[in-house]
Amino acid sequence: MVTVGWAPIPMAFTRSYGRSAMRALKRLHAQDPVDIVHLHCPMISWSAKQFALCRDNIAPVVSSLHGTWLGERDGLVIASEQKEAAIWANPNDLAILLTAKHYAGYERAAVNGSSICVSNSLATKRDFESRYSPPPDWDCEVVHWGVDTSMFVPLHRDDEDAMSAHAVIRHRYGAQSSDSTLLLAVGRLAARKGYGSLLRAFAKVSDSIPTARLVIVGRGHLRSRLESQARKLGIGDAVTIESGMAFEELAALFRSADLVVYPSYYEGQGLIPLEAMASGTPVVTVDHGPLPEMVDDSVGSLFEMGDIDSMADAILMEMSDRTTLLEKGEAGRRRVLERFTYNHDAERFIEIYGRAFGK
């Protein structure tokens, strides 16, 4: 592993990191010739000249497409329209709103300068196609990211220690009674993640099921604003916001929750639904972008993006039948094992690297 420096400046870090990575790549190639360069967009921004330099003097480029900056910007605009908190207060979000069009030029360079592109969802591939009009011979594969199916596992209900830990977790968040329901949302505390809308939907859920509890896990600047919103909605005692936790602790929370809610306004793919499904926990998420490629009514429910009533209704529907909830959790685990594992991804990328090298 070679570690390179980068300037911690919103958006500009992608160019800084890209230049540092190019210098390190040249040194590495001089010492030990490189066969394939794998670049991740949009976290690294190379110009058309840099792509040509790499392609002509070092090795073919395979570019992973994680989503577009213009898509991120559009998600923020939708979040603003939905009155999510602090759209204009976060420097990172503000930088995306103001500079996404400029940085889109580097994504266009990736589309035209890569031997093969690999998008993490059909939605991401279509996003790039609609925004950048790639050439007719554009070679773009779709490979969904997998998740760690050995860390994210279902609750072992016949294991005494597992059930004891499960009871401790639920008691911590006030969901210890037999009729209580524990909802979980995970992701950065950023406007486009939709937590303001989630709180408004949960207030409606709480009116119908007072024993329901919601835990939000994520780092970010919105914690105090979201906690204030929860108090104003009268659900402050039923909502807990955790700033972060170790992966092992988070995995335990995934399998102890009854339902995971993912209300994001924009994703390239989104791993949280898959981590929930791997944990045997059903998912309620938006009927937009890449999410329906992973979630349907056999493993959870979809709701209309930005529609508070639709979200609340989907949550209440899932909570209404415990037996079906368990069946959907089992189906979700099977789906992840069949389609969304690290081994599956590795096999696809080995084939892609071989094809790029052949080019």
C-alpha positions as MATLAB code, in Angstrom:
seq = 'MVTVGWAPIPMAFTRSYGRSAMRALKRLHAQDPVDIVHLHCPMISWSAKQFALCRDNIAPVVSSLHGTWLGERDGLVIASEQKEAAIWANPNDLAILLTAKHYAGYERAAVNGSSICVSNSLATKRDFESRYSPPPDWDCEVVHWGVDTSMFVPLHRDDEDAMSAHAVIRHRYGAQSSDSTLLLAVGRLAARKGYGSLLRAFAKVSDSIPTARLVIVGRGHLRSRLESQARKLGIGDAVTIESGMAFEELAALFRSADLVVYPSYYEGQGLIPLEAMASGTPVVTVDHGPLPEMVDDSVGSLFEMGDIDSMADAILMEMSDRTTLLEKGEAGRRRVLERFTYNHDAERFIEIYGRAFGK';
ca = [
       0.000    0.000    0.000;
       1.233    3.485   -0.906;
      -0.257    6.372    1.067;
      -0.410    9.771   -0.644;
      -1.280   13.228    0.599;
      -4.287   15.325   -0.279;
      -5.663   18.745    0.636;
      -8.677   18.509    3.004;
     -10.738   21.039    1.032;
     -14.327   20.264   -0.022;
     -14.418   18.976   -3.602;
     -10.862   20.206   -4.303;
      -9.529   17.182   -2.415;
     -10.429   15.024   -5.433;
      -7.995   16.954   -7.654;
      -5.314   17.125   -4.981;
      -5.545   13.405   -4.329;
      -5.601   12.720   -8.069;
      -2.351   14.609   -8.662;
      -0.630   12.929   -5.693;
      -1.816    9.519   -6.842;
      -0.497   10.132  -10.368;
       2.963   11.027   -9.054;
       3.018    7.935   -6.834;
       1.764    5.777   -9.719;
       4.618    6.929  -11.983;
       7.194    6.055   -9.306;
       5.602    2.669   -8.690;
       5.441    1.851  -12.394;
       9.133    2.719  -12.813;
      10.040    0.249  -10.064;
       7.561   -2.514  -10.904;
       5.431   -2.218  -14.082;
       1.716   -1.849  -13.412;
      -0.757   -3.954  -15.413;
      -4.072   -2.249  -14.544;
      -4.947    1.042  -12.868;
      -8.253    1.023  -10.979;
      -9.611    4.521  -10.327;
     -12.620    5.424   -8.192;
     -14.892    8.237   -9.393;
     -15.867   10.727   -8.156;
     -13.443   10.536   -5.211;
     -10.481   11.070   -7.527;
     -10.624   13.625  -10.360;
      -8.306   13.186  -13.345;
      -8.344   15.402  -16.406;
      -8.525   14.031  -19.942;
      -4.766   14.680  -20.207;
      -4.074   12.605  -17.092;
      -6.184    9.719  -18.395;
      -4.294    9.810  -21.698;
      -0.949    9.909  -19.886;
      -1.874    6.877  -17.825;
      -3.327    4.958  -20.749;
      -0.370    5.670  -23.081;
       2.533    5.385  -20.632;
       1.463    3.206  -17.702;
      -1.550    0.872  -18.064;
      -5.230    0.651  -19.042;
      -7.647    2.333  -16.628;
     -10.697    0.682  -15.074;
     -12.880    3.370  -13.473;
     -15.438    2.560  -10.798;
     -18.397    4.945  -11.012;
     -19.879    5.513   -7.546;
     -22.462    8.096   -8.594;
     -22.246   11.583  -10.093;
     -21.544   14.943   -8.493;
     -24.501   16.318  -10.446;
     -26.663   13.603   -8.920;
     -25.393   14.551   -5.452;
     -26.283   18.154   -6.221;
     -29.769   17.192   -7.384;
     -30.248   15.177   -4.176;
     -29.368   18.261   -2.138;
     -31.814   20.385   -4.119;
     -34.581   17.848   -3.427;
     -33.596   17.766    0.245;
     -33.880   21.555    0.361;
     -37.322   21.405   -1.234;
     -38.308   18.868    1.442;
     -37.113   21.301    4.140;
     -34.307   19.127    5.412;
     -32.096   20.854    7.974;
     -28.966   22.906    7.288;
     -28.558   22.484    3.529;
     -26.631   25.736    3.334;
     -24.702   25.332    6.615;
     -22.563   22.323    5.709;
     -19.366   23.321    3.824;
     -19.267   19.996    1.965;
     -22.872   20.279    0.799;
     -22.392   23.913   -0.149;
     -19.296   23.012   -2.175;
     -21.250   20.349   -4.055;
     -24.076   22.772   -4.813;
     -21.664   25.411   -6.128;
     -19.037   23.331   -7.945;
     -20.702   20.085   -9.085;
     -20.951   21.337  -12.665;
     -17.222   22.041  -12.776;
     -16.245   18.681  -11.304;
     -18.613   16.909  -13.676;
     -15.985   17.619  -16.335;
     -13.637   15.161  -14.647;
     -16.357   12.518  -14.638;
     -16.774   13.078  -18.366;
     -13.020   12.528  -18.706;
     -13.388    9.192  -16.890;
     -16.174    8.101  -19.231;
     -14.077    8.887  -22.293;
     -10.633    7.969  -20.972;
     -11.200    4.613  -19.288;
     -10.786    1.263  -21.006;
     -13.709   -0.082  -18.968;
     -16.076    1.669  -16.568;
     -17.779   -0.214  -13.749;
     -20.894    1.356  -12.241;
     -22.186    0.209   -8.866;
     -25.807    0.098  -10.039;
     -27.956    0.274  -13.134;
     -29.162    3.646  -11.883;
     -25.601    4.988  -11.773;
     -24.908    3.722  -15.285;
     -28.068    5.422  -16.575;
     -27.119    8.592  -14.681;
     -23.758    8.728  -16.478;
     -25.366    7.913  -19.827;
     -27.981   10.659  -19.508;
     -25.555   13.329  -18.304;
     -22.415   12.630  -20.353;
     -23.565   10.976  -23.617;
     -20.741    8.393  -23.759;
     -19.491    7.146  -27.134;
     -21.413    4.313  -28.840;
     -18.681    1.801  -28.010;
     -18.620    2.761  -24.304;
     -17.721   -0.319  -22.270;
     -19.517   -0.124  -18.908;
     -20.252   -3.063  -16.635;
     -22.623   -3.021  -13.663;
     -21.223   -4.615  -10.502;
     -23.138   -3.977   -7.307;
     -20.974   -3.706   -4.217;
     -21.114   -6.600   -1.823;
     -21.059   -6.539    1.979;
     -19.325   -8.491    4.739;
     -21.642  -11.450    5.268;
     -19.488  -12.815    8.099;
     -19.823   -9.624   10.169;
     -23.410   -8.797    9.261;
     -25.265  -11.956   10.242;
     -28.789  -12.718   11.491;
     -29.591  -13.059   15.170;
     -28.911  -16.600   16.469;
     -32.151  -17.068   18.368;
     -31.115  -20.456   19.782;
     -27.874  -19.061   21.249;
     -28.212  -17.946   24.873;
     -25.342  -15.428   24.721;
     -26.619  -13.909   21.480;
     -30.110  -13.500   22.900;
     -28.725  -11.948   26.086;
     -26.769   -9.371   24.069;
     -29.897   -8.783   21.964;
     -31.947   -8.054   25.095;
     -29.308   -5.610   26.381;
     -29.329   -3.672   23.111;
     -33.100   -3.395   22.997;
     -33.269   -2.367   26.653;
     -30.673    0.367   26.012;
     -32.987    1.990   23.459;
     -36.239    1.462   25.357;
     -37.554   -1.384   23.216;
     -37.556   -4.095   25.866;
     -41.304   -4.861   26.018;
     -42.765   -7.649   23.899;
     -44.910   -5.226   21.887;
     -42.181   -2.659   21.207;
     -40.527   -2.159   17.831;
     -36.984   -0.942   17.237;
     -36.346    0.985   14.019;
     -32.815    1.715   12.834;
     -31.416    4.265   10.361;
     -27.699    4.403    9.528;
     -25.650    6.906    7.537;
     -23.967   10.295    7.671;
     -25.992   13.028    9.348;
     -26.238   14.986    6.113;
     -29.219   16.705    4.540;
     -29.524   14.388    1.537;
     -29.890   11.351    3.818;
     -33.443   12.459    4.625;
     -33.443   12.236    8.419;
     -35.730   15.243    8.845;
     -38.353   13.490    6.745;
     -37.763   10.289    8.695;
     -38.462   12.056   11.989;
     -41.705   13.488   10.624;
     -42.743   10.031    9.399;
     -41.756    8.450   12.714;
     -43.955   10.942   14.561;
     -46.911    9.512   12.642;
     -45.744    5.972   13.405;
     -45.438    6.843   17.086;
     -49.027    8.117   17.134;
     -50.174    4.645   16.081;
     -47.594    2.625   18.036;
     -46.391    4.539   21.124;
     -43.921    1.762   22.030;
     -41.946    2.196   18.798;
     -38.374    3.442   19.135;
     -35.993    4.903   16.535;
     -32.182    4.825   16.596;
     -30.150    6.879   14.102;
     -26.428    6.121   13.808;
     -24.188    8.526   11.938;
     -21.528   11.198   12.231;
     -22.164   14.747   11.107;
     -23.115   18.277   12.037;
     -26.883   17.718   12.178;
     -27.193   15.873   15.474;
     -28.318   18.803   17.625;
     -30.707   20.033   14.917;
     -32.282   16.600   14.531;
     -32.594   16.144   18.291;
     -34.283   19.546   18.505;
     -36.655   18.564   15.694;
     -37.520   15.310   17.486;
     -38.373   17.219   20.677;
     -40.580   19.670   18.764;
     -42.392   16.729   17.158;
     -43.010   15.237   20.615;
     -40.888   12.140   19.964;
     -37.691   13.172   21.734;
     -37.926   10.364   24.289;
     -38.438    7.758   21.536;
     -35.466    8.799   19.360;
     -31.769    8.193   20.013;
     -28.993    9.575   17.788;
     -25.600    7.897   18.089;
     -22.583    9.755   16.692;
     -20.945    6.501   15.667;
     -19.937    3.088   16.927;
     -17.547    0.242   16.201;
     -18.480   -2.006   13.280;
     -19.026   -4.995   15.571;
     -21.398   -2.976   17.752;
     -23.214   -1.639   14.698;
     -23.556   -5.171   13.303;
     -25.152   -6.269   16.575;
     -27.576   -3.351   16.381;
     -28.506   -4.262   12.781;
     -29.541   -7.774   13.803;
     -31.358   -6.588   16.957;
     -33.471   -4.030   15.084;
     -36.877   -5.030   13.758;
     -36.702   -2.801   10.699;
     -34.137   -0.578    8.943;
     -35.327    2.648    7.281;
     -33.255    4.287    4.539;
     -34.798    7.580    3.307;
     -31.887    8.944    1.207;
     -32.561   11.408   -1.623;
     -29.608   10.260   -3.727;
     -27.281    7.244   -3.795;
     -24.943    5.669   -6.291;
     -25.893    2.353   -4.703;
     -26.179    2.490   -0.900;
     -24.749   -0.283    1.281;
     -26.926    0.145    4.368;
     -29.888   -1.808    2.917;
     -27.568   -4.705    2.067;
     -25.981   -4.698    5.529;
     -29.474   -4.826    7.006;
     -30.549   -7.651    4.706;
     -27.370   -9.609    5.480;
     -28.329   -9.204    9.155;
     -31.760  -10.713    8.536;
     -33.510   -7.368    9.023;
     -36.111   -6.095    6.519;
     -35.643   -2.691    4.872;
     -37.982    0.184    4.091;
     -36.492    2.567    1.527;
     -37.253    4.882   -1.405;
     -38.663    3.728   -4.738;
     -35.994    5.750   -6.541;
     -32.536    5.387   -8.052;
     -30.629    2.193   -7.241;
     -32.594    1.156   -4.157;
     -35.254   -0.911   -6.006;
     -32.368   -2.915   -7.537;
     -31.798   -4.367   -4.061;
     -35.082   -3.995   -2.160;
     -38.599   -5.073   -3.093;
     -41.671   -6.290   -1.217;
     -40.145   -9.727   -0.650;
     -37.425   -8.285    1.624;
     -39.108   -5.071    2.826;
     -41.042   -2.172    1.305;
     -40.560    0.849   -0.935;
     -42.099    4.271   -0.370;
     -42.381    7.384   -2.513;
     -39.330    9.568   -2.048;
     -40.077   12.683   -0.022;
     -43.612   11.568    0.837;
     -43.959   11.496    4.631;
     -47.284    9.640    4.619;
     -45.944    7.025    2.198;
     -42.916    6.422    4.427;
     -45.018    6.169    7.590;
     -47.495    3.819    5.911;
     -44.680    1.550    4.685;
     -43.179    1.366    8.182;
     -46.548    0.650    9.801;
     -47.352   -2.018    7.234;
     -44.093   -3.843    7.955;
     -44.583   -3.555   11.709;
     -48.101   -4.972   11.542;
     -47.079   -8.612   11.066;
     -44.151  -10.060   13.024;
     -44.217  -13.377   11.198;
     -43.968  -11.738    7.781;
     -41.221   -9.475    9.118;
     -39.114  -12.511   10.049;
     -39.791  -14.161    6.680;
     -38.676  -11.026    4.840;
     -35.532  -10.929    6.945;
     -34.676  -14.495    5.948;
     -35.357  -13.698    2.281;
     -33.081  -10.660    2.487;
     -30.212  -12.736    3.859;
     -30.628  -15.246    1.021;
     -30.624  -12.457   -1.571;
     -27.380  -10.979   -0.256;
     -25.660  -14.381   -0.214;
     -26.766  -15.019   -3.793;
     -25.917  -11.629   -5.327;
     -24.099   -9.175   -3.062;
     -20.950  -10.744   -1.610;
     -17.251   -9.867   -1.760;
     -16.530  -13.149   -3.543;
     -19.054  -12.336   -6.245;
     -17.459   -8.917   -6.747;
     -13.950  -10.398   -6.864;
     -14.934  -12.850   -9.600;
     -16.455  -10.058  -11.695;
     -13.444   -7.777  -11.314;
     -10.961  -10.521  -12.181;
     -12.815  -10.946  -15.477;
     -12.960   -7.179  -16.037;
      -9.239   -6.721  -15.341;
      -8.406   -9.516  -17.781;
     -10.518   -7.921  -20.480;
      -9.002   -4.477  -19.889;
      -5.486   -5.924  -20.045;
      -6.396   -7.625  -23.309;
      -7.492   -4.313  -24.757;
];
